[in-house]
């Protein structure tokens, strides 16, 4: 009897599969739980005192915790139901009753137009299937003139470095789409209806063992990552500060933007 071949998973299903089972690992992750970028998010929330803040791509909930200290209410949005459930449980344990989980992809956010007055998105956009659609949705739910802050790993742009970075990311996590360059970010934000106000670059060291363990990277892919690290050209090894054990350093970019007011007809 012929068997019908199984259909390959959609991108959203791959993301859910990768992150849902690792929800607690991301809540506990030291890399995600701290940093100057999180302090910047909280400083912005403290200044704005939003009525409704959104953590888009909440992951382990670390942005949501910071927003909840200053916002009347927070929507913690993530594609993975397991991730959202873990964040809601952790919020309850922390006594943060103003956080509500929302299961949704960035490209289809179930919130009303202009219902949000502050949005933060950290280490999420490189997983989005359609970055333009996700940014348009972020702009749609924001009030005109409201602030958003996006933080993510970025590509250096130089082709040899870009190829190396994207290869590492995809081997580690098959749901990875792309680390965008700063120029690509600026263009995408403008297309979506945002005005760029300020940027901040940082360098972030990734410990190889915890980096691959957190994503349950298969051994065959771990070996390929280490091979790429060990055989990288000298300029690539210097740029990413590649260490003997496979650890390395990434570029991150923080972008603070304003939701542009709609143009007059």
N, C-alpha and C positions, 0 to 999 in steps of 0.2 A: 504494500500500500504506500502510495506517495504521501509524504508528509509536506504540509505547507510550511515553507521556510518562515522563521520568525522575522518580524519586521524590525529593522534597526531602531533604536530609541531616537526620539526627537531631541533637539538640543535642550529643551526645558527638562525633559526626563533625565538626560545625562547630568545636568546641573543638580537636580534633586537627588539623584543617586549618589553623586559625589559628596554632597554636603549634608544630606539628611542624616546619614548614619554617623557623621562626625560632628553633630551639633555641640555636644558637650566639650569636644576637643577645642572647638573655636571659642566657646565661652571661657575655657581655661587657658587659652593661648596667651603667653606672655607678650608675644609680638603684637597681638591685636588689642590687648588689655591696657596698654599704656603708650605714651609717646607725646611729643610736642604737638603733633597734629590733633590728637584728641583734646589736648588742652586748648588748642585754637578753636575747636568746635564748641567747647564749653564756654570759652570767653565770648564767642559770638552769641550764644544762647543767653548768657547772662546779660549781655548788652541789649538784646532784642526783646527778651521776656515774651516769647511767642505764646499766642493763645493755642495754636495747633502746630506742632512741629512734626516733621516726617523724617524717619531714618530709613532711607531707601536702600535696600539690600542689607538688612540689619545684621546678617551673619550671627556672630556671637552676642549681639546686643550691646556692645560697648559704647557705641554712639548714642543709643537710646538711653542708657543709664545717665550719660552726661546731659542730654537734652532734658530728661525728666526732672532734673534738679531746678530747672528754670522755666519750663513750659507748663501751661495749664494741662495740656494733654499731648501725648505722643503716639503716633501711628508707626509701629515697627513693621516694615514691609519686607517680605522675602518670598522667593519662589518656592522654597522648601517648607512643606507643612511641619516636618519634624523640627526644623530650625526655629520656626515661629513658636511652636509649642514649648520648646526648650527655653526660649527667651521669655515667654510669658510666665513660665514656671519660676525662672530665675528672678524675674521682676517681682513676683509675689514674695519670694523669699527675702528680697531686699526691701520689701515694704513700699515698692513703687507702684501704687495703684492707679497711676495716670498713664500707664503704657498699655496700648491695645495692639495685639498682633494682627497682621493682615497678610493673608496668603495670596500673592499675585506676582507676576513677572513685571519688570520695570516697564515693559512696552504696553501694559494694560493695567493701569492703576485704578482700582475701584473707588476713587474719591472724586468729589465734585470739582468743577472748575473753580479756581480761586479760593479753595477751602483751606489753604495752608499759608502760614506766614513765615515759615523757616523750613528749609529742607537741607539735610546733610546726607552725603553718600560717600562711603569710605571703603576702598578696596573691593568694589563691586562691579564697576563698569566693564572691566576686562572679561567678564563672564556674559555680558548681555549679547543676545543674538543680533539685535539691531540697535546700535548705540544711538542713531539719530531718532528712532522712535521712542527710546527710553528718555532721552533728553527732552523731546517734545512733550512727553507726558509729565515730566518734572515741571516744565514751564507751565503746562495747562493747569495743574493743581495749585500753583503758586499765585498769590495775589500780585497784581501789577506793582512793581517797585519792591517786592519782597526779596529777601536774600537767600541764596543757596550756596553751599560749599561742597565741592567735589574733591576727593583725595584718592589718588590711585598710583600704582606703579606705572612709570612711563618708559617708553622706548627712547634711547639716546638719538635715534634717527639715522645714525651712520650705519650703512647696510650690514657690514660684518657684525657689528654689535647687536643690531636689531635681529638678525637671523639667529644668532646665538641665544639671545634672550627668549625669543618666541619658541625656539626648539625646546629649551629647558622647561618652559612653562607648560607646553603641550604634553611633553613626556610625563611630567609630574601630574597633570590634571587634564584629561581629555575634554573637559567642558570649557577649557580656556579658549577665548576667541582672539583677543589681541590686546597687547599693551600699546596704547596710542602715543604718538609723539606729542610734545607740547603744541606744535603747530596744528596737528590734527585735532587736538582738544579745542584750541581756540576757534577753529573753523566750525566744528560741530556745535559748539555752544552758541556761536553767532547765528548759525542756521536755525537753531531751536528757539531763538528769541531771547537770548541772554546777553547782557553787557558785562564784559570782563572788567573786574575792578582791581583785583590784586592777586598775585601768585607768590608761592613760597616753595622752593625746592629743598629736598632733604636727601640724605643717603641712609639706607636701611640695610643692616647686615642680616642675612638669612642663615641661620644655623642649618646645615644640610640635613642632619638626622631628624630634627623636629619638623623641618619643612616638608620632607617626604612622608614622615610618619603621620602627620596631621591629615594628609590626603590619602593615606593607605596606598601609596604608589606601589605598583607591582615590582617585584625584584628585577624583572627583565628591563623595566623602564629605569629603575634606580641605577642599574649597571650602565645603561645608555647615557644617563645624565652624567655619571662620573667619568665615563669615557670622553664625552664632549668637554667636560671641565679640564680633564688631564691633557687633552690634545688641542686645546684652544690656542690660537696664535698668541704671540707674546703681547701684542697690543690689547687683545681682548682680555687676556688674563689680568693685565694691569688695570684695565678700566673697571672690571667687575671685582677686582681684588680677590681673585679666586684662591682659595686656600687648599692645602694638600688633602683635606678631608672632604672637599666639595663645597664647603660653605663659601658664600660670596656676598657682594654688596650691590644693591639695586638703587635706582633713582626713583624717588617719589615726587609727585607734584600736587600741591594744594591750590585750588582755584576758587576764589570768592567771586561770585557773580550776582548781578541784579536781574530780576525778571523784567524785561522791557515792557513798557506800556503798549497796548495795542495801537497800531497806527489808525489814524482817522480815515474813514472811507472817502 
